[in-house]
Amino acid sequence: MSNVKVKRYFPIVIVVIIILYSVFTIDYSSVSDISFNMIKSVMGGLFQPDWSFVYDGSGEDLISLLLLTICIAFLGTVLATILAIPLTLISAHNLWKSNIIVSKIGKFVCNVLRAFPELVYAIIFVKMVGPGPFAGVLAIGVHQIGMLGKLYTEEMEAMDEGLVESMTAVGANFWQTMFYTRFPQVMPTYMSLSLNHFEIAVRSAATLGLVGAGGIGAPMIFAIQSRAWDKVGIILFGIIITVFVIDTFTGYLRKKLQ
């Protein structure tokens, strides 16, 4: 009975230890630098946004940069969706029953690609291809190849094999079962996953400009550094509205795919 209690409470004890360790090892010395006037200045600027930055026709205004951010996220997600499918064909163990090492290699590639956040990839690609939106597209695309590859693989492995076995029994080959049975079953879910990750990519693309990968991030970091809180406020307001609209639209599409 005591062993049962130990097994039950052991995970809770571990979590509590981790929380306590995190709380007591963080340096709180910078808290003393916070002042009421600083908070008042920041909040006052955020809630009095600079509406003149919304659109001025220069191509460096809020609307233009938000559209650029959406384009970066969209192209990155399209790239990831296309390249994640062949990676799925390598990673799914039910497609390689006679040679499981292939699926293990595919899953290892997925794990490596998704191990690093988009911001790290953005820094790397900015150095490789130069600053700009293309680096942002590559950063989002490479990261999401790993993310979508993992999710696609799980769906492929969880699908009903009954129809595949029926087609195989009447003489269908691998590609016939793939295009007439497997893909029709999983494709609606794949599209729903891609739409969900497009939402995530928009949020990520909004920060990639911090390291020179295009989008709304660059003017936001410049505004923060110069303490132009009214400009920061309108940028954050624009990001919130954009994410809300995209979430609503993609949520509607996902319901249609179910």
Summary of the structure (lengths in Angstrom):
residues: 258
radius of gyration: 23.7
end to end distance: 46.2
largest distance: 77.6
contacts: 784
relative contact order: 0.13
helix: 83%
strand: 0%
